[in-house]
Amino acid sequence: MSWEKYSGYYFSHYEIKVQDQNKNSNSHIESVKIITDVNITEFLDKSPPYVNNPVYSIFVHNIFGNVSNLNNAKSVVETNFTRPEILDLEYIKYLNFDAESSSFYIYGRNSANKTKLFKYDCLTNKVIKEAFKLPVSYTEVEMKLINSEYGKELIFPQSNQLWAYDAETLNYKYALDTDFLSINSFNYLRNNVWILTDNDNVYTFKRDEKSFTLIDKKLHFTDHQGSGNYDITKIDENSILVSHNNEGRAIHYSIDNQGNITNKGVKEIPLNFKLNSDVIVNQSNSYILNKNRNTLYDSNDFTKVLTFTNPLVISNFNYSGTKIYGTNNKPGISNFDQNYKKEVIIYNLQNNEINTFSSKGYPLFISQDKKGNIISLSSRFS
């Protein structure tokens, strides 16, 4: 872009700002260049932002701190520029990452305010599959990628059902009906045995492709907490925890090969959830990671291993479970402060070292695929 030289008095500097063209909310603006030489009247952005069709504006500052637009035809430049990495998303409701295929499964809303469920290949930067049949019922129980005797499936809770999608094609297969259950949480164990909770009980079901048959149920917490959210943490194929934020503890259950449930007692492990994925288990290292508490527990005896503050916001383990990925960008702020950074923080659990590397945007979710690639889903603006 170019502009006419400032002809006023007390010049301090030019400032170049860039913004997106968000039709559904206020535009997001960032400063990209400060020019202190009044005679420089051109700017070429060699690293354009990761937004579609960015708009550039030129402002002039005087030495007294006053700011004004140059008010000429060249002071605002609209562009026709896109990047293949940019997803048309305004809002993400649920997200799953498949380390084997280096793909995201995303359920959210695009810029046209349409709900989408799709599979995104992180290595080719392409949406490779999209679901034709979308979930119809609102749910706070997030979808989950599960590998069972019936292949890899994306399981999406719908009232008292679990909708099964083929993970490769995102074709809807069928609904697994629990008859009466108001599902709080679910997971797959092994041998066609599935585990579910509602407000009162923990259940096991035997799956026969398209149908569930109840095997066993056990009462969990006797104090009935409002709003559900009795979450399952799968420790391994024979062991789970059931937790609720208001309880500050968990009940340990074992499940045998036939699906029979045994209550192993209350464990003083205060897991905290907003979504079920807020607690992650790495079986190879016997870790339970509670992202909302920045705390690591031992999955053998449920004791606390460590609590940390760097990174502040946790995304995931690396593939081997020896490192934790995250950022120090506080969630929920509407404007970036000086500490909001485009960087990923890696906490090495083996030697307690902290490393960082730059990212293209502000990281929202970070993980590692089976090939060793670190994958970051980021936002360019707030």
QUIPE-V854976 format. One record per residue. N is the residue number from 1. RES is the residue in one small letter. SS is DSSP state (h for helix, s for strand, l for the rest). PHI is phi in degrees with one decimal (none if undefined). BURIAL is b if it has 16 or more other ideal C-beta (glycine too) atoms within 10 Angstrom, else e. Layout:
N:RES:SS:PHI:BURIAL
N:RES:SS:PHI:BURIAL
//
This chain:
1:m:l:none:b
2:s:s:-139.5:e
3:w:l:-153.1:b
4:e:l:-79.5:e
5:k:l:-61.2:e
6:y:l:-65.8:b
7:s:l:-109.5:e
8:g:l:-84.8:e
9:y:l:-104.1:e
10:y:l:60.0:e
11:f:s:-61.1:b
12:s:s:-112.1:b
13:h:s:-169.9:b
14:y:s:-88.8:b
15:e:s:-130.4:b
16:i:s:-98.8:b
17:k:s:-120.1:e
18:v:s:-128.2:b
19:q:s:-142.8:b
20:d:l:-89.4:b
21:q:l:-121.6:e
22:n:l:-74.4:e
23:k:l:-82.5:e
24:n:l:-101.0:e
25:s:l:-158.2:e
26:n:l:-63.4:e
27:s:l:-65.3:e
28:h:l:-103.8:b
29:i:s:-123.9:e
30:e:s:-135.7:b
31:s:s:-83.0:e
32:v:s:-119.0:b
33:k:s:-158.7:e
34:i:s:-114.6:e
35:i:s:-121.7:b
36:t:l:-96.5:e
37:d:l:-95.3:e
38:v:l:-62.4:e
39:n:l:-83.6:e
40:i:l:-82.7:e
41:t:l:-128.0:b
42:e:s:-139.3:e
43:f:l:-149.4:b
44:l:l:-119.6:e
45:d:l:-85.6:b
46:k:l:-84.7:e
47:s:l:-136.1:e
48:p:l:-61.7:e
49:p:l:-68.2:b
50:y:l:-87.5:b
51:v:l:-138.1:b
52:n:l:-79.8:b
53:n:l:50.8:e
54:p:l:-62.6:b
55:v:s:-114.4:b
56:y:s:-107.3:b
57:s:s:-133.3:b
58:i:s:-113.5:b
59:f:s:-125.0:e
60:v:s:-122.3:b
61:h:s:-111.9:b
62:n:s:-102.2:e
63:i:l:-71.3:e
64:f:l:-95.0:e
65:g:l:90.6:e
66:n:l:-78.6:e
67:v:s:-125.8:e
68:s:s:-144.5:e
69:n:s:-79.7:e
70:l:l:-70.9:b
71:n:l:55.9:e
72:n:l:-139.0:e
73:a:l:-62.1:e
74:k:l:-94.1:e
75:s:l:-79.9:b
76:v:s:-127.1:b
77:v:s:-124.0:b
78:e:s:-92.4:e
79:t:l:-120.2:b
80:n:l:-120.3:e
81:f:l:-136.5:e
82:t:l:-135.1:e
83:r:l:-123.9:e
84:p:l:-66.7:e
85:e:l:-76.0:e
86:i:l:-81.4:e
87:l:l:-94.9:b
88:d:l:-81.1:e
89:l:l:-138.2:b
90:e:l:-101.4:b
91:y:s:-155.7:e
92:i:s:-112.3:b
93:k:s:-86.6:b
94:y:s:-135.9:b
95:l:s:-145.6:b
96:n:s:-126.9:b
97:f:s:-115.8:b
98:d:s:-105.5:b
99:a:l:-67.2:b
100:e:l:-72.4:e
101:s:l:-103.4:b
102:s:l:53.6:b
103:s:s:-128.6:b
104:f:s:-100.1:b
105:y:s:-106.0:b
106:i:s:-126.6:b
107:y:s:-118.5:b
108:g:s:-167.3:b
109:r:s:-127.7:b
110:n:l:-92.4:e
111:s:l:-68.9:e
112:a:l:-89.2:e
113:n:l:65.5:e
114:k:l:-105.2:e
115:t:s:-77.2:e
116:k:s:-134.7:b
117:l:s:-128.5:b
118:f:s:-147.2:b
119:k:s:-113.1:b
120:y:s:-119.3:b
121:d:s:-83.1:e
122:c:l:-73.1:b
123:l:l:-86.8:e
124:t:l:-102.3:e
125:n:l:56.7:e
126:k:s:-134.6:e
127:v:s:-76.6:e
128:i:s:-102.3:e
129:k:s:-147.3:b
130:e:s:-139.1:e
131:a:l:-76.9:b
132:f:l:-80.7:e
133:k:l:-91.8:e
134:l:l:-98.2:e
135:p:l:-56.3:b
136:v:l:-111.2:e
137:s:l:-106.3:e
138:y:l:-67.2:e
139:t:l:-147.3:e
140:e:l:-100.3:e
141:v:l:-96.3:b
142:e:l:-73.8:b
143:m:l:-68.1:b
144:k:s:-145.6:b
145:l:s:-88.6:b
146:i:s:-132.5:b
147:n:s:-109.8:e
148:s:s:-137.6:b
149:e:l:-61.9:e
150:y:l:-103.6:b
151:g:s:89.7:e
152:k:s:-82.7:e
153:e:s:-134.5:b
154:l:s:-97.4:b
155:i:s:-102.8:b
156:f:s:-120.1:b
157:p:s:-65.8:b
158:q:s:-140.6:b
159:s:l:56.0:b
160:n:l:-97.1:b
161:q:s:-124.2:b
162:l:s:-114.7:b
163:w:s:-83.6:b
164:a:s:-105.8:b
165:y:s:-114.4:b
166:d:s:-65.6:b
167:a:l:-69.2:b
168:e:l:-78.8:e
169:t:l:-107.6:e
170:l:l:61.4:b
171:n:l:-74.0:e
172:y:s:-68.0:b
173:k:s:-99.7:b
174:y:s:-176.7:e
175:a:s:-107.6:b
176:l:s:-91.6:b
177:d:s:-95.3:e
178:t:l:-98.1:b
179:d:l:71.8:e
180:f:l:-129.7:e
181:l:l:-73.6:b
182:s:l:-96.4:e
183:i:l:-69.6:b
184:n:l:-94.4:b
185:s:s:-158.9:b
186:f:s:-155.8:b
187:n:s:-165.9:b
188:y:s:-108.3:b
189:l:s:-102.3:b
190:r:s:-173.3:e
191:n:l:56.1:e
192:n:l:66.1:b
193:v:s:-96.0:b
194:w:s:-115.3:b
195:i:s:-119.8:b
196:l:s:-140.6:b
197:t:s:-128.0:b
198:d:l:-126.6:b
199:n:l:-68.6:b
200:d:l:-121.3:e
201:n:s:-133.7:b
202:v:s:-111.2:b
203:y:s:-125.3:b
204:t:s:-117.8:b
205:f:s:-126.8:b
206:k:s:-96.9:b
207:r:s:-96.9:b
208:d:s:-120.9:e
209:e:l:53.5:e
210:k:l:-94.2:e
211:s:s:-136.5:e
212:f:s:-110.7:b
213:t:s:-125.1:e
214:l:s:-65.5:e
215:i:s:-102.9:b
216:d:s:-154.3:b
217:k:s:-148.8:b
218:k:s:-138.7:e
219:l:s:-65.5:e
220:h:l:-101.5:b
221:f:l:-74.0:b
222:t:l:-80.1:e
223:d:l:-77.2:e
224:h:l:-79.0:e
225:q:l:-86.2:e
226:g:l:-73.3:e
227:s:l:67.5:e
228:g:l:65.8:b
229:n:l:63.6:b
230:y:l:-86.1:b
231:d:s:-93.7:b
232:i:s:-96.4:b
233:t:s:-113.8:b
234:k:s:-80.7:b
235:i:s:-79.5:b
236:d:s:-158.6:e
237:e:l:-71.7:e
238:n:l:-123.1:e
239:s:s:-148.4:b
240:i:s:-139.7:b
241:l:s:-116.0:b
242:v:s:-117.7:b
243:s:s:-132.1:b
244:h:l:-143.4:b
245:n:l:-56.2:b
246:n:l:-79.8:e
247:e:l:-87.9:b
248:g:l:69.7:e
249:r:l:-161.6:e
250:a:s:-139.2:b
251:i:s:-104.5:b
252:h:s:-94.8:b
253:y:s:-124.2:b
254:s:s:-110.6:e
255:i:s:-130.5:b
256:d:l:-83.0:e
257:n:l:-64.4:e
258:q:l:-89.9:e
259:g:l:97.4:b
260:n:l:-77.3:e
261:i:s:-101.5:b
262:t:s:-124.0:e
263:n:s:-78.4:e
264:k:s:-98.2:e
265:g:s:103.7:e
266:v:s:-82.1:e
267:k:s:-116.6:b
268:e:l:-83.4:e
269:i:l:-126.7:b
270:p:l:-84.6:b
271:l:l:-70.5:b
272:n:l:-125.0:b
273:f:l:-127.2:b
274:k:l:-110.5:e
275:l:l:-121.7:b
276:n:h:-61.5:b
277:s:h:-74.4:b
278:d:h:-71.8:b
279:v:s:-121.5:b
280:i:s:-119.9:b
281:v:s:-113.6:b
282:n:s:-112.3:b
283:q:h:-68.7:e
284:s:h:-65.0:e
285:n:h:-109.1:b
286:s:l:57.3:b
287:y:s:-109.9:b
288:i:s:-118.0:b
289:l:s:-108.5:b
290:n:s:-96.8:b
291:k:h:-64.2:b
292:n:h:-71.4:e
293:r:h:-110.0:b
294:n:l:50.0:b
295:t:s:-132.2:b
296:l:s:-112.0:b
297:y:s:-120.5:b
298:d:s:-88.3:e
299:s:l:-79.5:b
300:n:l:-84.1:e
301:d:l:-120.7:e
302:f:l:65.5:b
303:t:l:-86.3:e
304:k:s:-74.1:e
305:v:s:-92.7:e
306:l:s:-166.2:e
307:t:s:-124.5:e
308:f:l:-142.4:b
309:t:l:-120.4:e
310:n:l:-135.5:e
311:p:l:-76.2:b
312:l:l:-77.5:e
313:v:s:-111.1:b
314:i:s:-99.1:b
315:s:s:-104.8:b
316:n:s:-169.7:b
317:f:s:-76.0:b
318:n:l:-74.2:b
319:y:l:-62.6:b
320:s:l:-87.9:e
321:g:l:80.1:b
322:t:l:-101.5:e
323:k:s:-135.9:b
324:i:s:-118.0:b
325:y:s:-100.2:b
326:g:s:-175.4:b
327:t:s:-141.4:b
328:n:l:-109.7:e
329:n:l:-85.5:b
330:k:l:-67.2:e
331:p:l:-74.0:e
332:g:l:91.6:e
333:i:l:-90.5:e
334:s:l:-88.4:e
335:n:l:-128.3:e
336:f:l:-69.6:e
337:d:l:-98.8:e
338:q:l:-66.8:e
339:n:l:-93.8:e
340:y:l:-79.8:e
341:k:l:-127.0:b
342:k:l:-90.0:b
343:e:s:-155.3:b
344:v:s:-104.9:b
345:i:s:-105.5:b
346:i:s:-118.8:b
347:y:s:-103.8:b
348:n:s:-85.2:e
349:l:l:-74.1:b
350:q:l:-81.2:e
351:n:l:-127.9:e
352:n:l:63.8:e
353:e:l:-82.3:e
354:i:s:-113.3:e
355:n:s:-126.8:e
356:t:s:-131.5:e
357:f:s:-145.3:e
358:s:s:-73.9:e
359:s:l:-119.7:b
360:k:l:-71.4:e
361:g:l:-138.2:b
362:y:s:-86.0:b
363:p:s:-62.3:b
364:l:s:-105.0:b
365:f:s:-148.0:b
366:i:s:-131.0:b
367:s:s:-152.9:b
368:q:s:-130.8:b
369:d:l:-86.0:b
370:k:l:-65.4:e
371:k:l:-83.2:e
372:g:l:99.6:e
373:n:l:-73.2:e
374:i:s:-87.0:b
375:i:s:-109.7:b
376:s:s:-125.9:b
377:l:s:-95.3:b
378:s:s:-127.8:b
379:s:s:-113.0:b
380:r:l:-74.4:b
381:f:l:-121.0:b
382:s:l:-71.4:e
//
